[in-house]
Amino acid sequence: MEDDPVMREMLCAMLGNKEWTVAEAENGLAALESITRCPPSLILLDLRMPVMDGFEMIAELRKHEDWRKIP
């Protein structure tokens, strides 16, 4: 999750080159909605985002037992 579109694009390109499936979100709330549909194997997180910042998102992740295991 990264609110800066240029940085998100760069990270997606770098990770996509490794043949990994990459999903992106512009804030923590959008990320939680995405996780509900398709839980990821790993989360890269910007702690300072609008709408729901990374700290709030981590708190939400900890409320769900299955999501606590996502590195």
C-alpha angles and dihedrals in degrees: 000000000000128000095205106086094205092053091045090052092049093049092047091050093049094047094040089057087063089060092247122141107248128197122185137201131186095217143005095267092054089047093053090051089052093047090053090058098039120006111219129226092227137013125210106195137193106210094207110062134137124251094019118010126214094262092055090046092052089052090052092047090054091056091066116066095210092050094051089073095059109106 
